[in-house]
């Protein structure tokens, strides 16, 4: 009787579909996955430590490098934590602009998700279409802050500068295009039989499993738990806007795709409402140049594009934070990779990985 | 001119050449031998120029589908010299031999892969009377030869001493075994209608009556699906599976060795397009234009069709692909054979 053995396949860190430098250790029985162990740290830059070595205001651009696909959301999260710690009141107009930027960036990030999911499924054309439309958002950001990546636009106390006069018009133009391109994605991808069969029922997680892994963001919403910090905490000016939290039913990859796909429309709704209600006024709070928050600690969380983005900052009363810890949603969501891969095939592992939508800059921090 | 249309352009040219050579050498055997070599040269020439044209075409078609421009730097605005630049790049690349590989098997694999893909061209009726080897078991021999391609893939996968390559090699075996069966049965209907395994007869029957795509639509669909699997292109590019197993069996190859795989892939692409043309689209038959023009028009349309599929569809999973060919395509093909048989019987009875 011939004996068969399981074998280990090292996927990554150089692999076309690991979205950067993740390494996954797959234990395989033929094509079936018995165990998947993500191995991290290839992109570790010590951002937490870097933040501790700088003043509070100097730390903002470092957060750009965490989740570089949605930098605005990271800026937003960090600045909220510092403001809470130092007790800075942010002007209303700045809050509105922040929400606009964060939601636009959420759309851009979800477009990257859809594109890379299609690419990992072998349909590389999908990627080009989503990236083409994402370009319009980047152009808007370019208009606002001169950068297309790592924006450093949302700052402690407000935003870097006021919106240029033509922004509102251009932004509305983009928002009018949203139904157009979402319909195009739906037409090109969602109706495809192969696409559906590759995603439906694959990498299923129950709500209990997702909770046990402390998953957040679209990943937990796909299992049917409507946990969205924008609704739960109602931070910033989010309670003033009407939007829905899309949830899935089965917790499979199809639902993860659907949740993000529908979030694009919801985010566009928020941006439109924010543009309509945009008040006049200053965009930067007044606070001393050398910010020295009182002794104490704060944990502030926002809804990043990938889940609950938390910043825990301890102040010892000096100009630099004593300790910064970042709760990175990608990192924590990655823990579920094993449960999502176990029992499925090699081809599914790539899709499962893509469906979690982790960003290695954020995972390794 | 009329004679040319009557007998086909290629056959007429070949006839003139033969007469000229006969005058020159005055020896029947020598003339035949030289004519054979000219034929081989022509077929290899077709394959090589196809590889050049298709690298360019693939880039441009892909770019068109992906709302891009494609190559537009090398050789003018349309990047016409891109394939030559690609070729130069491949030739100047270092030949990396992975550690611990089985050198002989490893080196043989790309060469052996090219052999069956090139050999298949011997049976293609490019024009009326222009078949290199018009054997009376053409279809059978063709399928037998093309299924040899599984071995070099497995050899390359095994010899590379890489797990990705090994998975790719094993996938090739699974895939080829499962799609060849429905492919053969889908062609059986045509053989029954023609009453011959000769390639030239199959085209001749279509030229006299109707294209088989009208008589055998189900077989046509099955054949096109399995042909996509034969060329290892999306949605059945599981052997290559770029986003999963990187490049499968040829993950460890570089430079000219890789170029041979590449060449074989394009030779295969053209081969299945020609097969589809020959079996279902009437080969060289068509009004007004000479047969060879019709032949290439149809074949190149099929090439475009396969490129179109590749750049639009996602990849299936290996188990889905296997269950599709065993559980759906094979029964369908068998049912098609039965229906054709009954149809032929009734037709004769009438």
Interface residues (C-beta under 8 A of the other chain):
Chain A: X7 X9 X15 X16 X17 X31 X118 X119 X120 X121 X122 X123 X124 X125 X126 X128 X129 X132 X192 X194 X195 X197 X198 X345 X346 X347 X348 X349 X350
Chain B: X62 X65 X66 X67 X68 X163 X164 X167 X234 X235 X237 X238 X241 X242 X243 X244 X245 X246 X311 X312 X313 X314 X315 X316 X317 X318 X319 X320
